[in-house]
Amino acid sequence: MKRINAAPEEADIVDLSHEAKGVARLDGKAVFVTDALPGERVVLRRVRRGRTFDEAVLESVLSPSPDRVAPACPHYGTCGGCALQHLAPGAQLAFKQAQLLGNLARLGGVEPQRLLDPLTGPVWGYRRRARLGIKHVPRKGRVLVGFRERSAPYVADLHECRVLAPPLDALIDPLAVLVGSLSIAARVPQAEAAVADNGCALVLRVLDPPTSDDLERLREFESRHGVRLYLQPGGPGTVAPLTAGQPSLQYALPAFGVTLEFEPTDFIQVNGALNVAMVDRAIELLGPQPGERVLDLFCGLGNFSLPLARRAGEVLGIEGDPGLVSRAAGNAARQGIANVSYLVADLTAPTLDAQWATRRYDRVLLDPPRAGAREVLPVVGRSGAGRVVYISCHPGSLARDAGLLVQEHGFRLVAAGVMDMFPHTTHVEAMAVFER
């Protein structure tokens, strides 16, 4: 697109794009306006011109939408971590539900027989996993810690973050001061954070080894703030605790009497409260019965398979990451759950000939990454399963896979609905139920 600096124009906002930009129609062309909402009359200024659409910034709102609210975060608009704080939470859910249904219809050619009520949780202080950029900025005389800026690759100059879970939400400035005090301040580009039920972990990426004075400062920070620090000098396999002998990080699924242990860089669902509600709903909708065999694809640490084992006769979890499979098996063993087993398999490649893929299953749960589950759908189709629950983190891949399950594998889409895993962002997480 070509950068321009056009004169201000008035326009009506008629829609909201999948990136949560207001859509205006000017000169027969769509104009996407950051922070504008449907139903508003605004003053905009076009800043980029393309062949089929233009992009604009919002200069002022002449007639605000009733769904417009004041953003709670002082960094909103600069920080790229959130995109929807100016839209009321209820309207955010309606936007996400419309995105889900639009994708299902347009990309999958399917429509659910009924809508599931949106699954919601806290809209602030919910984020228990985050990757924070760190940047030593000599001209500012300090270190910045935060997410990337909305429209630039720089680390945003944050002092707080309203969506991070406690105690992480209060550690932005202390962490910046800590890194700024180190001899390797310019060689610490990132912190990966995880908030567990029993503690908070910070994994610092260190491109040079810390000195003995640095290590002392790190230990003092760890003690003062009650967090666990880890250092990562290389790839994921180099992560090591600053202080040995710490208990494992954990989170609980109370309805099933299950506690999962995990490493600070493992994938866990970002929103802890919503994860509890999501697991409860998924197992209720899947409805496993004693004596039935359940297949959990992309099982991770056992977030679904362990609770499923409390209800079903036998559960098999399949996952491509050997480390996650090992920890899932350990989680089962520690809690005496003997009717679940795990295998390592690449679910992004054809798997029809694998022994586990030739067995019969009564029910299947899918929880794939953003790319979806296309390669493994033939296994689901011939499994004999009467019901499938699909957990999605991308409405486009869900829609594609839903179309395949319905049109090629003999299922019907009986229900679907959104889950507000990431309030104030454009991420659309969803759950869908299919029956033979």
N, C-alpha and C positions, 0 to 999 in steps of 0.2 A: 504494500500500500504506500501511497505517496503522502508524506507529511505536508499539511497545509495549516494556515492560520486564518480561518475564515471569519467573517463578521458574525456577531451574535444574531440568532434567529429565534422566533417563537414557533412552538410546535405542540401538538397534542401527542401524548404517549398512548399508544393503542395496544401494546402487548409487552411481555417480558420474555427475553431470550433465555436459552438454556444456561447462559452465563450470567443471568440476572441483570442484564442491561435492558433499560427501557427501549422500546422500539417506536420510532416515529417514521412517518412517510412524508418525504419532501422531494419535490421535483421527480416524482415517480420512482424514487429510490428509498430503500430502507436505511435508516440512520440509527445506529446503536448508541444509546446515551447512558454513560455510567451513572449509577445512583438514581436514575429516574424511574418512576413507577407508573403502571397503567392507570389511566383516568386523569393524569396530571396535565396541566398546561405549564410548559416550562420555557425558559430561555436557554438555548444550547449554543455551543460553538463547535463547528466541525474541525477536527484536528488531523484526520487521516481520510484520504479519498481512495476508494477502490472502484473496480469496474462495476460491481453489482451492489455494493453497499458502502456507506461511509461510517466513520466512528466520530463521536462527539463527546465533549465534556459538558457537565451540567453547570450553567452559570447561575441560575436561580429558579425557584419554583413559584410560579404565579398562582397556581391553584393546586394545593396539595391533595394527595389521595387520603382517604380516611384511614388507610392502612399504614401511613407513614408514621414512624416513631423516631424519637431522638436517640441516636446511637449512645449506648452506655459507656463505650470505651473512648478515652481521649485520643487514642491513636488510630481510631477508625478513619479510613480513607487513605491513610499512608501505609499502614501495615496490610500485607496481603493475606493475612490469616483468615479474615472474615470478609464476606461480600454482601451480607444481607441484614446487618444490624439496623438499617433504616426501615426495615419491613417488619411489621408486627409478627410475633411467633406463629399465630394462627394462620396468617396469610402466607408465611413461609411454607407451612405444611400444605396449604392448598396449591401453591406453586409447584412443590415437589410432587404432589399427587398428579397434577396435570402433566408434568414431565414424564412420569411413569406411564400413565395411560396413553399419552401421545406416542411414546416410543413403542409400546406394545402394539398399538394399532398400525403405526407407520412402518416399523421395521419388522414386526413379527406377524402382522395380519391377524392378531388375536385380541380378544376382549375378555376380561374375567367375568364370570357369572355373578360374582358379588365382590364388593370392596371391603377389605379389612379396615377396621378403624385404625387411624395412624397410631403408631407406637411411639410414645413420647417419654421424656425424662427431664431432668434439669436442663435449662437453657444456658446457665452460667456455671462455671467451675466444674465442667463435665469432662474435660480432656485429660485423660491419664497417660496418654502416650504422645510424645511430640519430638520433633527434630528441630533444634534451634540453631540458627546460624550464629557464629561468633566472629567479630571482626575488630582487630586492633586498628584504630584510626588516629594516627599521630597528630593530624591537624586539629582534631577535637580533643586530643590529650587524654583519650580514654578508650575503653573497649565497649562495643555494642553487642548486645545479646537479643535475639528475637527472630521472628519470621522474616521472610523476604518482603521487600516493599511491593505494593500492589502493581505498580507499573514500571518497576526497575529491578535489576538483579541484586541490589544492595540490601544489606541487613538493615531492617527498620530500627530506628532509634526509639526503643521501647523502655518504659520504666515499670510497666505492669501488664498483665494480660488477664482479662476477665473470664476467658474460656478455659484456662488451665486449671486443673484440679489442685486443691491445697495439698501439700504446702508449696507445690511448684509455682503457683501463681504469685507468690511473694519472693521468689528467688531470682527474678530477672536482674535487678540492680546488684544484690549481693554476689551473684555469679560473675557479673561484669567487673566488679571491683576485684574479686578473687583473681580472675584471669589477667587483669591489668597489673596485678602485683607480681606475676610470675616472670621469670627471666625469659620464658618462651611464649610470652603474650602474643606475639605475632605468628606463632606456630600452633595455635589452638583454634581450628576453624569451625568446630561444631560440638554440640552437646546433644546427646540422645537421652531423653528423660522417660522414666516409667514410674508411675505412682501405683503401688500395690496396697492391699489391705493392711499390710504389716510394714510399710516403709516406702521411702522414695529413693530412687536410684538415678544417678547422673553419670553417663558414659562420656568422658571427654576424649575427643580425637586429638592426639598429640603427635605432631610431625617431627618433633625433636624430643629426646629424653629429658624429663624434668631433673633439675639439680636437687641436691639434698635440701637446700633452702626451699625450693619449690614444693617438695614433698611435705615438708613441715607445714607450709601454708595450706596445702590441700588437706592434710589431716586435721588442722585446726578448724577449717571450714566444715569438714565432715562432722566434727564433734559439736560445733556451735549450732549448726542448723539441723542436726539430727537426720542427715541424709547419708546415703552410701555412694561413694565415688568409685568409679571404675576408669581405667585408662585404656585407650585403644591406640597403640602405636602403628598398627598395620591393618590387615583385613579383619573381618568379623571374628576369626578364630583367635585374634590376639587380645581380645577384651579380657582384662583381669582386674579383680577388686583391689583397691588401694589398701584395704584392711582385710586380711584373711579371716576366715572363720565366721563370716556373717551368715545368718539363716537365709534360706531361699526366699525369694519374693513369691507372694501368694495372692490369689483372689478366690473368693468363695461363690458358689451357686447354692444358696441356702435351701431352696425347695427340694434339692436332691441330695443334700448332705455331702456335697462334693467340694473339695478344695484343690485348686490347680497351682502347682509350682511352675515358675517360668524364669528364664534368664532375662536380664534387662534389655537385650536387643531382640528378643523373640517377638513375633507378631501376636498381639492380643487386641481385642476390640477396644477402640479408643475411648468409648463412653461406657464406663463401668456399670452405672445404674441401668442404662438401656440394654447392655449385654445381658444382665440378669432377666429383664423383662422379655428380651428377644428369645433367650433359651426356653423360658417358660412357655411362650406362645408357640414356638416351633415344635416343641415336643407335644403340646396339646393338639396342634393341627395335624402332626404326623400320626399321632394316636397309636404308638406301638403297643402290642399286647404281649402278655407272657407267652413264651413259646415261639414268638415270631423272630425272624432273622432280619436285621437292619444293616444296610450299607451306608456308611458315612464317608463321602468323598470330599477330599481337601480337608481332612479332619484336624490338622494342626496339633495343638497341645491336648486335644480331647474336650474342647469347649462344648461340643454337642454329644460326642460319643459316650463320654462318661455318664452324663445324665440319662442318655438313652438306655444305657446298660442297667439303670435302676428300674426301667419299665419293660424292656424287651427280654426275649430269651437269649439272644446272641447278637452281638454287634461287631462288625468289622470296620475299622477305620483305615483309610488309605490316604497317604500324604507323600509328597515328593521330597520333603526336607528331612534327611535322616536324623538331624538333631531334634526336630520337633517330634518325630515318631518315638525317639528314645525317651523324651520327657513325657510324652503321652502315656507310654507303657509304664514309666516310673510312677506317674500320678495314679494309674489304675492299681498298681501293686501296693502302693502305700496305703490305699484305702480298701484293700481287700476286694476289689471289683474283678472277679475272675471270668466273667462272661463277655469280656471285650478283648479283642486282639487287634494288632496293628501291623501294617505292611508298608514298606517304602516302594512307591511306584511313580513314574512320571506320567501324570494325568494330562499333560499337554501333547502326548503322542498317542497314536492308536494303541489300544490295550485289549482288543477283543480276544486275543489268544492267551492272555494271562490266566492262570488257573482260577484266581479269585473272580475274574470277569466272566467265567463260564458257569458260576454257581447261581442258584435261584435265591432271590431276596423278596421279602414281603413288603418292605418299605425302604425308600432311599432318601437321604438328606444330602443336598449339595450346598457347599459354601465356597464357591470358587473365587479366585482373584478377579481383578477388573476385566481380564481377557475373556472370562466366562468359562464354560464347560463343554464347548462344542465337541472336542475330540472324544469325550467319555460318554456322550449322550447315547451312542449305539449300545453301550453296556447297560445303561439304564433302560433303554427300550426293550431289550431282550431278557431283562432280569426277572420278569414276571411280577415286579412290584405293582401293587394296586394303587399306591399313593406316593407322591414325591413332594417334598418341601424344598424349595430353592431359596437360599439366602443370597441376595445380590448387593454388590457395592457399585454397580454400574448399570443404569437402566437400558443402555444400548445393547450390551451383551446379553442381559436378561431377555430383552425383547427378541433378539435373534434366536436364542436357545428355546424360548417359549414357542416360537413359531415352528422350530424343528421338532420339539416334543409333541406338539399338536398335529402337525401336518405329516410327519414321517414316522412317529413312534407310537401312535395310538392313544395319546393322552388328551384330556381336555383341561383347560385352565379354569379351575373352579373358584379361585379367590386370589386377590393380590392387594397389597397396600404398602405404604411407605413406613419407614422407621426413621425417626429424627436422630440419627447417630451423630450428626455434625450440625447442631443448630448454628445459624448465622452464616453458613456456607452454602454453596450450591451443590454439594455432594448429595446424591439421591440414593439412599439405601432402601432396599425393599425386600419383601417376603412374598413368595408366590406358592400356591398349592395346586398340584396337578393330580388328577385321578385317571385311572385306566379307562 
